């Protein structure tokens, strides 16, 4: 055990000499995180990361109780908001370990049943109970059925501010008043109320170059969080330090697309005894975020073709009358979004009637080159016969035919915008700047040029809020966004991670997954997501499987839908050792960002001790902090301990 202390620079390792002490993946992570330092130039934004100190939950609420004004909690107390105001009180260490009403340890059976059978064998806790364990009051989440809830990033006030002249949005408050079906409950932004409080530890999960079958990053992410939440449920002081490991952990995952779900790959809720439940709701529809993206994307696509049609069939005057119609008094006004186009054209006039004929022509005609259009329609299923289509063949379209096609919904740029945005106002700006093609003069045309940026934002106003769910063992999960890594950045949203880091507080853990292999998913996490968010991870996990390492070491091709070759179900240490070159490169690439690396060896039933020892030896030689065999698929959280 002393070598561990030497490696991590601890002077006092007395706690590690305790009887029956066994190092675990959880402990390695905690020791590593508590001493983690970010030094790589690639993460120069690290200086903006606040140092971790005491747990703080800054819920600022107006109390309805006559005895109290607003209460600001700034000391390390356990604080919970209920409908009556702020209720505060310090929890003891014992309370910290056992007060959760939603944590359970699974009774596992062997062989492991089908994923759907395991998911259906466990009754989920009401999501309100999960929210309560996170110290959220009913004003801080919006129920979507019994087992899902939205955790608001935006508030009505913020949205109303965004609807000022600079954004041109429909007022959310107005929507609440005008729509009888809208809930009268006014939700409060969790992230805004927690500003200034402490962040927890930030862990990213990537993987080696995968086979077509996937290597279990989602399963490992869920399994690790179940281990931290359901098994690290007592006060742990592994050395004479005041640091206390609590059971506060939140998993952050991407929302899966229905395309891969109905394809060979299947769902993305994890597997075995490490899943997000209800898994059918997780994989299908969820809270409708992807459907909102579909609607917004296709609204923009419709606006493009409609604008081309009208410009081809109407005069400048007719177009001007459509864009700036006179009111009952005969006066014309510019819509708020039109000032963006005028500024782009270098026109400073604010009265439409003052425009010259040439300025009117430049204003009303985008002159879109149909061959330059990059914006396609989307749908969230695989339909190969819609990948290339011809539009405009109806008799009313006057022969304006062009070739286009459908993409899958999560490939929309709007999905990438959702994952990178941090506020509704920022989302509005990003959506308005999206380029859909060029004019015949070669000038880029944006959504704001078409005047639909505000409408897109209104369609996306609820999608900006992450969805709260749970794992099989009752630990909380935030599901939000799901861009592909090959065409976007392949990570869940910044908003979800920021909310989670504030909710867990100091000593808590937020484990977020990066898509694809670490060469693309973790790389884009570091270079795109972290740069935009200002967040810095303290640890990176690389998931490896014997199967993938054998393939990289010269094994037969792995083909989805076909039985595995015998080489993958019998011992072959030579293939594994040869394939560890891939693992070593992933480790060195990830360490270049200044974070420590833990390799999680996702064990399958056919893997042997000799093969796993070969992986561990290669991982440590490549500079990994540790390499740990994990059986969370077969044993749930216990398998990641």
N, C-alpha and C positions, 0 to 999 in steps of 0.2 A: 504493500500500500504506500510505502514511502516514495516509490517512484512516481506515483500519481501526484503526490504533493510537490515533488521536484519539477515535474512537467508543467504544472499549472502555477507554480510560484507561490505556494502557500507556506507560510512559516509555521503555522500551528495546525497540525493534522491530528490532534488528539482525538477528535470525534471519530476519525476514521479507524481508530484502533479499538472502537467499542466492540464488545463481544457480539458474535453473529452478524457483524456488518458485512454486507455484500454489495459491491459496486453494481449499479444498474444503469441502463440507458438514461433513465430520468436523472440520476445523480450526476452522471457524466455531463449531461446537458446543463444542469444547474451550476455545477462547478465551472464549466466552461463559460457559461453566460455571465456569471458573476465576475469573471476576470477578463471578459472579452474586450478587445480594443480594436477600433477600426483605424487602419493606418494607410490604406491604399489610396493613391491619388485619384483613382477612378471613383471614389466615394468622397470627394472633397466637401460634399454637403454635410458631412458628419458633424462639423462644428456647430451646425444649427440644432443638433439633437440635444435636448435637455438631459442633464444627468438624472439618473434615477434616485429618488429619495423616498420619503414616506408615502404610504398609500393615502390617496386623497380622492374623494368623490365630491366634486363641486356641483352639487345639484342646488341651484338657486331658485327657490320657489316662494311665492307669496302664500303664507300660511293662512288658512281659513279660521284658525283658532284665534279667539279674541286676545290671547295673552302674548302673541308673538308677531313681530314684524318679519321681514325677510330674514332668512338665516343663511349665512355663508359658512360652510364647514371647510376649514383649512387645516385641520390637524389629522393625524392618522387614526381616525375613528372609523368604525363601520357605520355607514350612513345609508339609510334607505328612505325613499320617497314614497309616501302613500297618498291617497286622495286628500287627506286632511292637512298635508304639509310635510315638513321635514321631521323625521323621527331619527334621533341619533343616539348612539350608545356604543361604547367600546366592547368589542367581542374579545373574549379570552382566547388563548391559544386552543383550548379544548373546543370552544365554540367554532373556531375557525376550521377545525378539522371535521366536525360532525354535524354542523347545522344544516347542511344541504339536504333538502327534501327530495331531490331528484336524482341523486347518484345511486347507482346500483351496480352490483357485480354479477356478471352473467354466469349461468350454469351451462357450460359448453358440453357438447357431445361429439363423439368421433365415430365414423368419419364426418367431416363437416357437411351439414346439409346444404341444399341449394340456397343461394342468397335470398331469394324471395321467401323461402320457408322460414329462414331465420328472422327476417324482417317481420313477417306476419306472426311469429311466435311471441313477440315482445309488444306489450301494450305501451304506446308512447305516453309520456306524461303530458298533461295539458300544457301548452306552450306558455300559458300565464304563470305556471309554476316555475318553468325555466327562467322566465323573465324576472320573477320574484327573487330567485337565487342570484341573479345578476344585479339585484338591488334596484330594479326598474319598477316604478309605479305605473299605474294603468294609463297615465297621461303620456307615457314615453314609449308606447308601442300600440300598433293597430292590428287587431286580430284579423287573420284571413282564415277563418275556420278554427278548428280546435287545436290544430298542431302546427300552425304557421302564424307568424306575425311580422309586420314591417316595423323596423326601428328607424324612426324619422331622422333624416339628415337635415331636412328643411322645416321651417315653421311657416305658418300662414303669414306672419309679419315679414319674414324674409322674402317670401314669394311675392307678397304685395309690393315690397320695395323694388323687386326685380321687374315689376310690371310698370315701372315709371317710364318716362319718355325715352330713356336710354335703351330699354329692352323691348317695349311693346308687347308684354305678356298679358294674358288674361289674368285678372286678379283671382287668386285662389279663394280669398275671402268672399269675393263675389260669386264664385262657383258654389261655395257652401250655402250662400243665401238663396241662389237661384235654383239649385238642384234639390228637389225634395228628397231624393234618395240618398243624399250625402249625409254622413254622420255629423251631428252637431258637435261632437267632441273635438276640442282643439288640442292637437298633439304638440308636444314640445320637443325641440331638437336636442337629442342626447349629446351629440358632439359639441354643440354650442355651449351647453350647460356644463360640460366637463372641461372646457378650455382652461388651461392652467394647472390641471391635475397631473399626477405622475403617469408615465407610460410604463407598461410591463415589458418583459423581454420579448423580442421579435425574432422568430425562427422561420426560415424559408426551407421548404422541402422540394428538392429537385431529384433528378435521377440520371442514371447512365443512359447511353443511347439505347432506346427500347427496341424490342421486337414488335411485330404488328399486334401482338396480344396485350401489350402493356405490361409494366413491371410492378404495378401496385403503389404508385405514389399517393393516390387518394386513400387507399386502404391503410398505408403507413401513416399518413397524416392523421386520419381518424384514430387509428390504433394508438399512436403516441399521445394524442389528446385524451383518450380514454384512460391511458396509463397515468397521465399526470392528474386527471380529474378524479378517477375512481379509485386509484391505488396510492397516489401520493396525497392521501387525505389526512395526514397527521402532521404535527409540527416536526420538521426535520432540521436539525442543526448539525451537519456533518463535520463542522469544525467549530472552534470557540469564537464564533462570529455571531453578531446579532441577526444575520440574515436568516429569514424563515421562509421555507418553501410552503406555499399554501396550495389548495386545490383549485385556485382560480386559473382557468384555462379556457380559451375560446379558439375554435377551429374556424378558419376562413377558407372557403372553397368557391370555385367557379360554378355557375349554374350551367348544367349540361344542355346541349342542343338535342332536340328530338331526332335530328338526322342520325347521328351516331347511335343514339339510344335504340332506334329501330333497325340499325344496321348491324354489321358483324361485331363492332366494338361493344355495344350494349351501353348500359347506364354508367353513371359516374358517381354513385353514392358510396363507393367503397365496396367491400366484399367480405364474405364470411361473417365473423363476429365483430367486425370493425366497419360499421355502416352508419349512414345518416338515415333517420327514419322520420316519417313514413317514406320509404324509398320510392314508392310509385308517385307520390306527390312531388318528391324532390326531382325525379327524372322527367315528369310530365307536367307542363304548364307552370308549376310552382305558384307564384303570385302574379304571373302574367307579364313579367318584365320583357321577355323575348317577344311576346306578342305586341307589346308597346313599340319595341324597336321595329318590328315588321310594319306596323301601321305608319310610324313616322317615316321610315325609309321609303315606303311605297307612296306616301303623300308627296314626298319630294320628287320621286320618279314621275308621278302624274303631273306635277307642276312643270317639269321640264318639257314633256311632250305637249302639254297644253300651251305653254308659252311659245314654242316653235310654231304650233298650229295658228295661233292668233296673230303672231307677227307676220306670217306668210299670207294671211287672208284679210288683214285690216290696214287702214291708213294710219299715219302717225297721229292724226287728230282723234280717230276712233280709239286707238290704244290709250291715248292720254285721257280721254273721257272715261275709260274703264278704270285706269289706275288712280286718277284724281277726279272723281265725279263731282260736279257742283252740288252744294247742299240746297235746301229750300230757298235760301237767300241768294243763291247764285254764286257763292264763294267756294273756292277750291282750297283744300288743305293737303299737305303731305302726311301720309302715315309715318309714324316714328321710324320704322325700319327704312323708309325711303331716303332719309337723311344720310344713311350709310352709303347708299349708291351715289347720291349727289356728291358726297365728300370724295368718293373714289373717282368720280368724273371731274373733280376740281371745280364744282359748281357750288358757290356759297349762298345762293339765293334761298330764301325760306318761303316765298310766296309763289305758288305754281303759276299764277298769271303773269309773273315777271320773266318767265323763261322765253328765250328766243326760239324761233322755229328749229334752228340747229340744235339748241340745247334740249328741246322737247324730243327730237329724234334720237339723240344720244341717250336720253333718259329712258325712253320707252322701249328701245330696241336693244335687246341683249345680243341679237344676231348670232345665236348659238350654232356652232358647226356640228351637225348631227354625227359626223364621223369621229368627233373628238369626245363624245359623251362616254364617261367612265362609270356613271351611276346606273346600276341595274336594279331591277325589282328583286325582292327576296321572299322566301317562305321557309318555314322551319321543318321541312321534311325533305328527304331525298327523292327528287323526281327528275331523273336524267333527261327526260324528253322536253323539259322546260329550260335546259341549260342554254339552248340557242333557239330563239323564236323570232318571228317577224310580227311587228305591230303596225297598226294603222291601215289594216285591210278593209275596215268597215266602209260602207258607202258614204258615211258622213265625214270621214277623215280626208276626203278630197285627194286621195292618192298619195298621202304623205306617209309612205311606207319606209320603215327602217328596221335593221336587224338589231336585236338586243338579246337579253336572256335573264334568267333567274339565278341568283346565288342562294346559299343557305343563310338564314337570318343572322346568325352570329358572325357571319363574314362581313356584315354591314359596318361601315365606318362609324355608325352611331354606337355600335357595341364598344368599339375602342374608346370613343368619347366618354361613354358611361363609365368605363373602368378607370379612366384617368382623371375624371372631374372630381372636384372637391366641394363644389357648391352649385346651387342652381344658376347663379349669375355666370359662373365660369362655364357651366354647361351651355348656357345660351350663347355665349361668345364662341365656343368651340363649334357648336352646331351651325351657327351662322357663317363661319369661315370655311366650311367644307366645300371643296372644289368639285364640281360635277362635270366639267369639261371646259372647252375654250370657245371663244368667239371666232368668227372667221378671220379676225385680225390677230388672233393669237393671244388675246387677253383671257386670263382665267375667270370663269364664272362661278360664283358662290351661291350658297343657299340664301344668303341675305340679298343678293342681286335679284333673286326670284321672289323675295319678300316672304319667305316661309320659315325663317329661323325661329320666330316666336311661336308659330304653330307647332313646330317640331318639339319645342321645349314643353309646351302644354301637354302634348301627348306623352312626354317622358317624365312629367313632374312626380309621379309616384315611383317610377322605376329607379330614381336616384336613391331610394331608401333600401338598405339591405334587408334580407329576409332572415328571421331567427328561426332555427330548427334545433334538432337535438340528435345525439348519437344513440346507439343502442344502450349504452351505459349511462345516459342522461346528462352528458356534458353538452354545453351549448355550442351551436354552429351558426355562423353568419354566412349566408350564401348570397353572392352578388356578382353579376357580370360574368361573361365567359368568352372573351375574345380568343381566337386561335393564335398560337405562337408563330405559325409560319407566315401569316399575313398581317398580324397585329403584334401585341406584346405578350399574349398568353398568360395573363395573371388575373386574379380576382381584383375587385375594386380597391382603390385607395381609401374610399370612404369607409368600407367595411373594416379594413385593417386599422384605420385611425380610431373608429368607434370602439373596436375590440381592445386596443391598447389602453384606452382610457378606462374602459369598464373593468379590466383585470387589475389595473393599478400596479404599484411596485411589487415585485416578487411574483406576479402572475405571468402567464405565458400566452402569447398569440402565435399560433402555428399556421402559416399560410402556404399554399401550394403553388408552385410554378409549373406551367404545363410543359409537355414534351421533355426532351432531355435537358440536362443543365446547361449544355452548350448553347441552347437557344432560350429556354424558359427562364433559367436562373440568370443568364446573361442579360436578358431584357428586363428581368426584375431589378437587377442592380443598375443598369444603365438607363432605363426608362422610368420604371415605377418609382424607384428610390430617389431619382433625381427630381421628379415632379413632386413627390410627396414630402421630401426632406427626411424621411424615415431611414434608419440604418439598422440592418439585422445584426444580432449578436452571434448568430450561429446559422450554419447552412447544413442541411442533411442531404445526403445523396443516397437514393434508394438503388440497390443493386440486387440482381437475381442471378443464381447459378445458370439459369436457362439463357439469359441474355449474354452472359460472359462466355458461355460455350459457343454461342452463335458467332460472337466477335472473335473467338479464338480458332475459328475454322470449322465449326460444326455445320451440319446441313441447314439449308434455308428453313426458316420458320414461316409457315403460311397460315394465315387466319382461316379457320374453317376446316383445316385438315389435321389429322392426328400428328402428334409430335414424333419425330424420328427417335429410334431407340437410344441414340446418343444422349438425348435429353432426359431420359428416365433411368439411366444407369450411370454409375460413377465413371467420370473421365476427367481426372485432375489435370491432364495435359491441356485439354481444351480450355479449362477454367484459367489456368495460369497464363496461357497465351492471350486469352481475352481480357485479362486484368490490365493490359496496356490501355484499353479504353477507360477503365475505371481510374487508372492513375492520371490520365490526362484530364478527366473531369475534376478530380481532386485538385490538381495543380491550377486548372483554370479558375476554380471557385476560390481557392486560397489567394489568388492574385487580387481579389477584391478586399482583402484584409479581414476576412472572417475565418473562424475556425470551422473545420469540417468534421462531421460525424457520419460515418457510413452505416446505413441500416441495411443489413443483409436480409432481404425478405425471403424467408425459408419456405420452400415447398416440401411436400411429403417425401419426394424422391431424392432430395438433396442429402449428401453424406457429410459426415464430420470432416473428412479429409478435404473435400471441396470447399467447405466453409472456412477451414483453417487456411487454405491457400488464399482465399479472398482477404481474410483478415490480415495475413502477413503482407500481402501486396498493398493493401490500403494503408497500413502503418508505415510501410517503406516509402509510400508516396507522400506522406506528410499528414495523413488524417489524424485528428485528435484521438479517435477510437473507431473501431468497427464492431458493431453489435449485431448478433443474430436475433431476429425478431420473428415471433410466431403469432402476431396479432390476428392474422386471418383465422387461425384455428382456435385461439384462446382469448381473443378480445384484448382489452387493455392489459391484462396480466401478461400477455405474450410480448409486450413491449417494455416490460419491467426487467 
